[in-house]
Amino acid sequence: MATTTRRPALPGPRDSAGRGRGRRLRDFRFGLLMAGPALAIIVLLLGYPMGYAFYMSLYDWNDKLGGHRPFVGLGNYVALLGDAQVHAALGRTLVFAAFTVIGGVVLAVLIGALLNVDFRGRTVVRVLLLVPWAVPPVVNGIMWKLIFDGATGIVNAIGLGLGVFDERVQFLADPDLTLSVLIFAEMWKLLPFLCLLMLAGLQGIPANLSKAARIDGANAWQRFSRIIVPNLRVPILFALVVQTMWSLKVFDTIFVLTGGSGGPAEGTTTINFLAYLVTFSNLDRGYGAAIAVIAMLLVLVFAVLWVVLLRERPKGARR
């Protein structure tokens, strides 16, 4: 009597798809379980203050009025649209960000390219480059306040000694000059990080590319513009967005440099610092919270821009 053996049934396409969905669901649950504590901490530390700030912005919450806090809905945000002080602070913020971002990134690329060249003492120069990064923000502000002081600052002493100035310049008494000092101080503080970022990107570029271009007759500018800059695309984009975010929320340098006033004549009052002044000097917590929410949205816009520009592209996708 002949016997037949049955082969085990092979899984069909539907069975494979079902198992794939089940595996993905299990992976998702496992990932959610692992990330749960971190998400809870983020919600507690970030979500609650942000939500509470938005809650305050919906009320006419002024401590000068005592405990009376009428609900005004989006009234504070509507008032922001016609507030000339907010418009001026926003424009000042964008000017400050444009100079610190563009100037900082351009200088970082140039300095990074120089530090990537092999020369004697390069290690010492790289270490010295880190000094501004190691200086605390408050010390940085005090230092530049003393350097540009109109009576005892070393800048005035050097300028008068060299005959550049006819008389002492009050750098911290003129709104435009104070904003320039603020931009310079902020760039000095953040430039080391940007330079290290560019230097790391430069060291990832194969040296053979520059050698081949030099053999083909390319000059220094052509090698810089056609080899270095295109290969630094990701570090440059990262630096642009991160530096923009830092510039939009700058506070400590302004506070120290101007003695907490944002002056002179509101010349250094950015949107972030205006939120502080309205909230803690004018005690108008509701309106100050609305300004802070707008500042936070500006930062989030650039954060989303960062994610969009630097998201990983699928292999084979056209650029």
Salt bridges, closest charged atoms under 4 A:
ASP63 OD2 - ARG285 NE 2.50
GLU186 OE2 - LYS189 NZ 3.46
ASP252 OD1 - LYS189 NZ 3.69
